[in-house]
């Protein structure tokens, strides 16, 4: 940050950038920007990336809204996935619930809230072995289709 004033202004802006329904959009590292609730587009699938810190492997996987997927010891449930249209700054956000369930133990919720593709550290899963973050949202109806001529 250029000065303490800029830093406190930035932190205040980030703290107050909440949309109806609880969505906040952080555009870049210098300022927070919000979009109108009607700008957000609902999608059927969230694309997640997960890191196994022991093996240093990154996995990319898709989860349908309303479904739960297992990654390592995590149970990840997706409530919704939304993004902004191409005419606005790029952003995808998903409402997730993450439980940690090691073998022979009861599940323990470690994260419940919104994750943003542009700011994975803003609302991060705190875990010593695994990390999970939102990569994007997509619609199942366009899965496997291409806009290339002659491809359909």
Secondary structure as the mmCIF struct_conf table of DSSP 4:
data_model
#
loop_
_struct_conf.conf_type_id
_struct_conf.id
_struct_conf.beg_label_comp_id
_struct_conf.beg_label_asym_id
_struct_conf.beg_label_seq_id
_struct_conf.end_label_comp_id
_struct_conf.end_label_asym_id
_struct_conf.end_label_seq_id
BEND BEND1 UNK A 3 UNK A 3
HELX_RH_AL_P HELX_RH_AL_P1 UNK A 4 UNK A 16
TURN_TY1_P TURN_TY1_P1 UNK A 20 UNK A 21
BEND BEND2 UNK A 22 UNK A 22
STRN STRN1 UNK A 26 UNK A 27
TURN_TY1_P TURN_TY1_P2 UNK A 28 UNK A 30
STRN STRN2 UNK A 31 UNK A 32
HELX_RH_3T_P HELX_RH_3T_P1 UNK A 37 UNK A 39
STRN STRN3 UNK A 40 UNK A 43
BEND BEND3 UNK A 44 UNK A 44
STRN STRN4 UNK A 45 UNK A 52
TURN_TY1_P TURN_TY1_P3 UNK A 53 UNK A 56
STRN STRN5 UNK A 57 UNK A 64
TURN_TY1_P TURN_TY1_P4 UNK A 65 UNK A 66
STRN STRN6 UNK A 68 UNK A 71
TURN_TY1_P TURN_TY1_P5 UNK A 72 UNK A 73
STRN STRN7 UNK A 74 UNK A 84
TURN_TY1_P TURN_TY1_P6 UNK A 86 UNK A 87
BEND BEND4 UNK A 88 UNK A 88
STRN STRN8 UNK A 92 UNK A 100
TURN_TY1_P TURN_TY1_P7 UNK A 103 UNK A 104
BEND BEND5 UNK A 105 UNK A 105
STRN STRN9 UNK A 108 UNK A 116
TURN_TY1_P TURN_TY1_P8 UNK A 117 UNK A 118
TURN_TY1_P TURN_TY1_P9 UNK A 120 UNK A 123
BEND BEND6 UNK A 128 UNK A 129
STRN STRN10 UNK A 130 UNK A 138
HELX_RH_3T_P HELX_RH_3T_P2 UNK A 140 UNK A 142
TURN_TY1_P TURN_TY1_P10 UNK A 143 UNK A 144
BEND BEND7 UNK A 148 UNK A 148
TURN_TY1_P TURN_TY1_P11 UNK A 149 UNK A 150
#
